[in-house]
């Protein structure tokens, strides 16, 4: 294929991902028989988000919230309605972070967008940088069917090949609890100097443990994070890349490794007999 053709395809892809103004988003919402999409669109930014979701706003802003657009479908000759709330964040990782923080541990998951779940007349899903919430006060079968159609068609228009952040692929599949992955943007383990952490929960027998990966962005930043951690724990060991034990009085002894911009390890307060070196090796192979 000619170079110009590849450039054209890349440009179209970038434009499709970036097409997120209120009117562009509205154009991707489907027509639904028996329902009329309102011409009015409510828009909120970081300064006005509290007007819509009150005390929940800081949690969204923590994940680099950019804009919320709210669309409404009104049922013909009825007072029933469906709201479509489209939260746009600065990256797919941050959109995943807020979605995962609100995701129930047990629910009816559905493959809409990268991931979604539905409980009656509420359907939430993730697609690229968008966290989408669709709901209605009415839970009759007709309304639920309309909600499902709106979600499926809208997600497909945004990105039919949407996937969870690629960083989550570093976690080994063995013993992992499905849908347990999280992204903690700030203050991982309660320490303000630990940021950008991905986690996944695991179960062996009746006990659970957790794996984590922190992406510091650069080797220097990773080193600075660990220096602050060693300062907190009052450890005097020489800090160098490789195997580390963090003696955290609040989180127990943490077996981890540091290489380049990444720090990864195991949180295992219950003393689960997990093969730590094997697990850390498995993550390292996928990181580097």
C-alpha positions, 0 to 999 in steps of 0.5 A: 500500500502506498505511503499516502494511503497509510497516512490517510488511514491514520488520519481518519483513525485519529479524527474518529478518536478525536471526534468528541465535541457535543455535536459530534458525539450526538451524531453518533447516537442512534435513532431509536423507534418510539424515542426522540433525541432532544436537541438540547445538550447539557455540557459541564467542565471541571469547574461546573461538574459539581452542579451535575454530580455534586460530591462525586465530582472530585473523584472524576477530576482526579482522573483528568476529567475534561467534559461531560455531555448529557443527552436525553431521549424522550419516549413518544407520547410518554413521560419516560426518558433515557439519559446518556451521560458521556464523560470524557477524560484525558486518556483511555487509562484515566477513563478506565480508572474512574470506570473501574472505581465505580464498577461493582464486583459482582454484576452482569458484564457485557461486551459493549465498548471495551467493557460494560455492565448492565443492571436493569435500566442502567448500563455503563461502559467504557470506550476509549477516553469515554466513560458512558452512563445510560439510565432511565427511571423506567425499567420496563422491557421496552426501555431496557431494550432501547438502552441496550441499542443506544449503548451498542450502536454508540460504542460501535460508532466511537470505536468498534475495536475498543479495548481495555488499556494495554498496560493491564495485559502485563498481569498474569491470567493464573488465579486472577479475579475477573474484572478486578483490575484498577488504576490508581492515579495518585497516592497508591497505598496511601502514599502521596509519592506513589502514583500511576499504579495498576492493580489486579486481585488474585485468589489462591484457595480462600485467600487473596493477594494483589499484584501491582505495576507502577509506571513512573514514566522515566527511570529518574522518576521511578528512582525518586519515588523509591527514594521517598519510599525508603525515606518513609520506611527508614530503610538504609539499603542501597537503592539499585534496580532489581529485587527489593523488599519494602518494609512498610509498617502500614502495608506489610513487607512488599516484595517488588522489583524496579527496572527502568520506569516500572516498579512492580510487586506483590501485596500479600498481607494474608501470607498466601503461599504464592511463588513470588519470583515466578509472578514477578518474572511473568510481569517483567517479561511483558513489561520489557 
